[in-house]
Amino acid sequence: MIEGVQVKKLIKHCDDRGFFMEILRGDDGILSRFGQASMAKAFPNVIKAFHYHEYQDDLWFFPVGNTQVVLYDLREDSPTKGETGVFYMGEDNPVLLVIPKMVAHGYRVLGNTPAVVVYFTTMSYDRNRPDEKRLAWDDPAIGFDWATKNR
């Protein structure tokens, strides 16, 4: 092995919706400062929503598949509190999306192929004190209609 080279084996956590896999954590000791990088796969028509964080920001990128990403602003001091934002992201529209803390977020896989999200966070996941709060995908306070509208 070359001096200073490190290898980290990656582990997938699979279920009937797809999989989740951490890529890099700040506490891995591989980089001098970093939160975490992870990836997840979701199958066609799956909705993974909603959740938010009190302390960390997220950055999302979908290199495979296409998705409808929905954000809902929960921040009390925000001029956009209570507003919803919708983004169409994926291999047909490759963008990075920064999601601030206290903005609920989720996505729906579009089309007939799975979608893969690679995401980065400003903090590593702490299993003893997770910074992840959940809301229902159909939360009436958000009131988002996930159905595709034929036009």
C-alpha positions, 0 to 999 in steps of 0.5 A: 500500500502506498503511504497515506492511501486509505480505503473505506469499504462501503455498505449498502442498506437495502429495503423494498424501496431501494437502498441507502449507502453512506459514502464519506463521513467527517468522523471517518478521519479521511479528510481534515474537515467534512460533514458526510456524503451519502447516496440512496436509490429509489424505485419508480413511483416511490415518494420519499418525503418529508424530513428536515434538519435543525442543524445541518444543510444538505446538498443533493445531486441526482446522477441517475434517473429523474425526480420531482423534488419538493421543499417546504420552508419551516423557518420562522424568520424566513420571508418565504415561510410556508412556501413550497418550491418544486425542482425537477432534477436528474440525469435530464437536468443535472443540478446541485440543490442546497437545502438549508436547515429547517426546510422540509424536503422530499422527492418522487421518482419520475419515469420507469427507472430508479433514481439515485441521489448523492447527497452531502451534509454539513454534519455527520449523522449521529445515531445517538442524536439524529438531526432528522425530523419527519413529516408525512408525505401527505402532510396537510400543513404542506398540502402538496399534490404529488400527482402528475398533471396531464396537460 
